[in-house]
Amino acid sequence: MSVNNLKKQLFGTNGVRGVIGESMTPELVMKIGLSLGAMRKGTIAVGMDTRTSGPALISALKSGLLSSGCNVVDVGILPTPALQYIVKNHYDAGAMITASHNPPEYNGVKIIDADGTEMDDEETIKLENILFSKSFEIKDWENVGSEIFAYEMINEYTDGIISKFTPVSKEMTIAVDPGSGPACLTTAKILSKLGCRVHTINGICDGTFPGRLPEPSLEGLKGLAELVVSTNAEFGVAHDGDADRAVFIDDTGNYLEENEEFALMQRYLCKNTKEGVVVTPVSTSNIVEEIACQTNCRVVYTKVGSIYVARKMLELEAKGENVLFGGEGNGGLIFPKHQYCRDGGMSAAAMLALISEEGKKLSELRKELPERYMLRDKIYAENPAQIISNIRTKLTDENLDLTDGIRINREDKWALLRPSGTEPFMRLFVEAKNKELAESFRDEIKRQI
């Protein structure tokens, strides 16, 4: 069977993750290091988020890489996009110890290729095959790799973002919630250098995440919302556990839904440009189509997952397309003039530029967007793929998109049903022009299931 017909067994959409001491162990991470070293010879950069298990796992990762003969550059605690930026500019590959938005008891590994993007499915399957077959090689004493530490390289990432923008002409107040993750070292610094007065909450690196969990939620961001209002800030920005995503609180203390975030940034980046392309998964709000019509750009859709968005953007650029923007409706924005990966720090700086140039409050700008209401559900089942296949046969008269699972498109609404890549459930997205239409459509889909 060819690699193209195989599926990943260990790695999910964004790396491999598990509970420490159970499915995620130093032994597994060492073998991942050995396997990566068998595939990517040369110098590998490694980093980690702030989780308490990070030092143990990064030591195991480096042990595997060094034993395989690779040289290792340890860049310390930093956001995942910072490691991607560093790898893209200097090294043969990278590996990040992180579980992103998962709770503190989790940790994991993301593999970065030389172009700064996460390793694609085909190469990841090759890595898994090496790992499962133990076909890696442990070098003798004369051929093991060497290690250096370069914690200062995080500055190259922050400087790279700052260089893309002009500092604001009038000081603006911004509230920042890094969530005790690696963005503690980057986002406030970026915004300060761009002329802002910055207030922080959960701004000290702490892998126990005492203030809130790594996943930004409405409940967890109450403190940030209060900080925005009490300091009269223009907006608040919060990050997940490895800061590849950013979510926002507007000037009134209200949460900016991530699809609104995507749409505002799309409009900002696409207006006053020649015809171009925006890339996003099939799970993103239909607002993107209306913004595309307003700004002379077209939307190209992918499977759910930032890796698929980034690869499609690179593919289109190689064909000569003017790729303007990309990302997901979950706070994961991709700015191709910066790098082809989700970047929370870049998103914070871009939102500052947007607010400064528009001359309006964020609460005012969001009101200019078309009205949409989205529901998200999890539906647990033993065989999600079979259920989706059965529904597809029932809906042959519908306008279907089979890019990822099954998306049912109707004139005023749509629904997406897709299997989770890692757990026995299906994700259901439903969007309509109001709550009543969305709930009615959701109930119709559930009856089909």
N, C-alpha and C positions, 0 to 999 in steps of 0.2 A: 504494500500500500504506500502511495506517495505521501510525502509530508503534507502536501496540500489537502489531503483527505483526512488527516488526523486532527485531533483536538487537543488543546492543552489539558493536562491532568492535574498539575500542581499549581501553576500560575493562573491567576484570573485576569480580568481586564487590565488591572493596574498592579501587577506584581503578585507575589505570594504573601499571604498573611495567615496568622494563627495565634492562638493563646500560648503565651510563654509557658514552657514546661509541659505542654501537651503536644499540639501539632507543630509548634514552632520551637525548635531547639538549636543550641549552638552547633550540634553535629550536622543538622540539616543545612545550616547556613554555611558551614565549612565546605560541605559538598557542593553547594551552589557556587562558592568561590573557586573551588577546583574545576568545576564544569565551565564556568565563565573563562577561567584562565586557559582552558583547553581550546576555547573558541577564539578568544581575542588576545593575541600575543601583544606584548608591549607594556605600556604604562596605564594603570587603571586608577582612577580617582574614586575615593570612597568617602561617604559622609553619613550623618545620622540626624534624626530629630531628637527631641529631648526626653524620650521615654527612658524609664529607669533601667530597662533591659538593653538599651542601646549599646553601652560599653562592652557587655558580654558578647553580643551578636556581632558587633563590628570587629572585635578581636578574632572571632571565629572566621568571619568573612576574609579578613586579611591573612589569616593563617592559610586558608585554602588558596588564595591568589598567590601568595608568596611561594607556597610549596609547589605551585604549578609552573613557577619560573617567571611570573609577571612581577614588574616593579609596581609599588603601590604609593600613591600620594594620599595621605589622610588629610582631608580639608575640614574635619571637625563637625561641629553642630552648625547646620545651615538649612534653609528651605530646599526642598527638592528642585525647584526651578533654578536655584543658585548653583547646585551641583551640575544641572544640565547645561547651564551657561558656561561653566568652567570646562566641562568635558568637551563641549562643542569647540571651544577655542584652543584647547591644549592637548587632549588625551585620546587614547584609543578606545576607551569605554569607561563606564562608571557603574557604581552600585550604591544604592541608598538604603540605609536601614531605617524603615519607617512603616507604620501601619496607617498613615494618613489620618482619616477621620474616625478610625475605630477606637473603642474604649482603651483605657490605659493598660489593661492586661494583655492586649494584643501587641504584636510587632511583626515585621516582615521585611521583604527585600524587593526593591524595584531595580531593574537592570536598564542602564542607559547606554545607547549606542553612540558611536563617534560623532554623529551629527546632532547630538543633544536630545534626540527623541527617545522615548521608551522603546525597548527592543520589540520588534514586530512578532506576530504570531508564529510565522514560519521559523524564525531564528530561535524563538523561545522553545518551540517544540524540539528543535535540535539540542538545545541546552538540556531540556528534560531527558531526552534520550541518553545523553552522555551521563547525566546524574543517575538515572535508573539502572543503566548498564554498567556503571562504575568504570567507564572507559577513559576516565581522566588519568593523567600521569603525575606522579609525585617525583619531583626532580631530586638529584643527589646534592650533596653539600656544595659542590662547585657551581651549580646552576640554579639555585633558588634565587628568588627576587630580592630586591632591596626596598626599604621603606623610608619615606621622608614625611614630615608633617608640614602642612602649609595652611594653617588656620587663617592667615591673612588674606587668602584668595577670595574670601567672601566679599571683600571690598571691591573686587573687580566686578562682581555682580551688581552691587548697589550703585557703583559709579556708572555702569553700563545703562541702568535705568535712568538715572539722573541726567545723563548726557542726551537722552531722547526728548527732554522737555525744557522749556524756558521757565525759570522761577516765576511764581505769581507776582504781579506788580503790587498787590496789596495783601498784607498778611491775612491768612485765613486760618481759622481754628478747626482742627480735625481731631476726632476721638478715635483711638486705635485699640483694638482688642486682639492681641496676638494669640490669646488662649494658652499662654505659658509655653508655647511652641517656639520653633526656631525663628519665626517672624519677629520675636522680641529683639533680635539682633539686626533687623533690616528695615521693616516698614516705617517705624517712627523716624529712623535716620533718613530714609529717602524723602519723606514728606517734609522733614525739618530742612533738609538741604534745598528743597524746592520752595522755601519761604514760608512754611506753615508754623503755627504754634500748635504743638501736639500734646494732647493729654492721653494717657494710657491707663488701661485696666487689664489685669492679668498679664502684666508686662515683664515678668521675671521668669526665665527658663525654669521649668519645674515639671518633671515627668510624672508627678502624681496628679497633675492638672487640678489643683485645689479650687479654682474659681469656677470652672465649667468644663464639660467634656470636650474632647477634640473636635467633635462635629458641631458647628455653629447651629443653634436652634433658637426658636422664638423664646423659649424659657431661659436658655443659657445666655441670651444676649440682652436680658432685661437691664443688667448693670451698664452695658454699653449704651443702651437707649437713654437711661437716666443721665449718663455722663454727657451725651450729646446735648440734651435739653439744658442741663445745669451749666454747661460751659458755652452755650449758644454756638455750638459747632455747626459747620456747613454740612457735615455728614460724619457718620461713624463707619469704620471698616473693621471687619473681623475675618480671621483666617481659620482654616482647619488645621489638623495636626502637623502637616508638612508644608503648609502655606502655598500650595499650588492653586488654591481657590481663594476667592475673596467674596464676601457678602457685605451688604451695606444697610445702614440705618439712615433714613433721611433726616432733614433738619428738624422735623416735628417729633422725632423719636419713633417713627414707624418703620417696620421692616420693609425693605425693597425686595419684592419677589424676584428670584433669580432670572426669570424670563424677562422681566422688566429691565433688569440690569443689562442683560444681553442686548435687548432692543435699543436701549438708550446709547450703548456703546457702538452698536451697529450703525445707528443713525449718525452719530458723531463722526465715525471714521469713514463712512461712505459718502457723506454729503460733499458736494463741491469736488468730486473726483470723477475721472472718466470711468466708463463702464468697468465693473469689476465683479468679483465673486466672493460670497460669504459661504463658509462651510460649517455645517452643524449636524448633529444626529437627528433622526426622525422623531425623537422625544421632545424636541424643542417647540415652543409655542408658535402658532401660526402668525403671531405678530411679526415674525421675521419676514414673512412674505409681503405684508403691507408696507413695512419699512423698505423692503427691496424695491417695491414699485415707486416709492417716494424718492429714492436715492439712485436710481439707474444702476442697480446691481441685481444679480441673480443669486439664488440660493441653491447650493449643492448639498444633498443629504447623504449621511453615512450611517453605519451601525452605531449603537450607543457605545461610547468610550472615547476618551480624548486621543488615544493612540490612533484610532481610525480617522478621526478628524485631522490630526497632524499629518498623517501619511497621505491623505487625500489632498490636503493643501500643498504638500511638497510635489505630489504628482501633477497637479494642475499648474503649479508654477513652472515645472519642467517643460510643460507643453506651451508655455508662453502666456498663460492666463494671468490677469492682474488680480492676485489674491489679496483681498483687503483685510479680512478679519475672519475669525473662526472661534470655535469653542462650544461649550455645552450650556444648557439652561439650568446649571447647578452652581453657578459662580466660577466655573472654570473657563476663563477667557484666554484666547491665543492671539498674540499680536505678531504677525509674520515679519514685520520690520525689526522686531526684537529677537524672537526665537520661536521655534515651532513646538511649543509646549504650553500647558496651562501655567499661568504665572500670577500669583496673588499680589506680589509686590508691584509688578507692572500694572495690574488692574487698579490698585490704589492710586498710583501716580496718574494713570489715564483718567480716572474719575475726577481727580483734582483739576486736570487740564480741561475736562469737559465742563465742569461747573464754572471754572474761571472764564472760559471763552463764551459760554452761553449767557452768562450774566443773569442767571435765574437760579432759584432755589431748587434743590433736588425734588422736593415735594411738589413744586410747580411743574417740573419737567415730566414727572411720571404721569401727571394728569393729561398730558398731550398724547399719550399712547392709546391705541385702540383698546377697548375693553375686552378682556378675556378672563375666563375662570377655569383653572386647572385642578383636577383631582388626581391624587396618586394613591394607589392601593397595592398591597401585597396579597396574593392569593396562593395559599399553600396547597400543593398537590404532589402525588407520587411521580407522575410522569408529565411534566409541563409541556414538553415538546409534542407529545402525542395529542394532548388536549388542544393545543394551538393548531395542529394539523387537522383535527376533526372540525374545529370551528371554521377553518379555511374552506373546507369542502361544503360547509353550509352556506357560506357567504359569497358564492361565485358571482352573484349579480351585483355585488358591491364594488366600489372603487377601492381596490386593495393595493397596498404597498408592502412588499415582502422583503425589504432591505434588512430588517431585523425583527424577527417574530412576524407579527401581522398588524398592519396599521389600516384601519377602516376610515376612509375619508368621505365625509359628507359635506354638503354645501356650507353649513353653519357650525360644524363640529367634527371632531375626529377622536379616535381611540387607538391606543397602541397596547398590544398584549405581547410580552416577550418573556422568555424564560430567564431566570437569574443564571449568571455564569458560574456561581459557586454554591448556591443553596437550593433546596427543593421547593421553590415557589416561583410564581410568575409575577412580574410587575405590570400593573395596569395604569396607564396614563389616559385621562379623558379631558378634553378641552372643548369648551363651548363659549358662547357669548355671555352667558350668565350661569349662576349656580344651579338653577332649576333644570336647565337643558343638560348641563353636565351630569347632574345626579340621575336624571332620567336615562341618559345614554349609558352611564355606568351600570345601572340596574339591568338594562337590556343586555349588555355584554355578560353580566354575571348569570343571567338566566340561560344564555347560550352555553356557558361553561357547565 
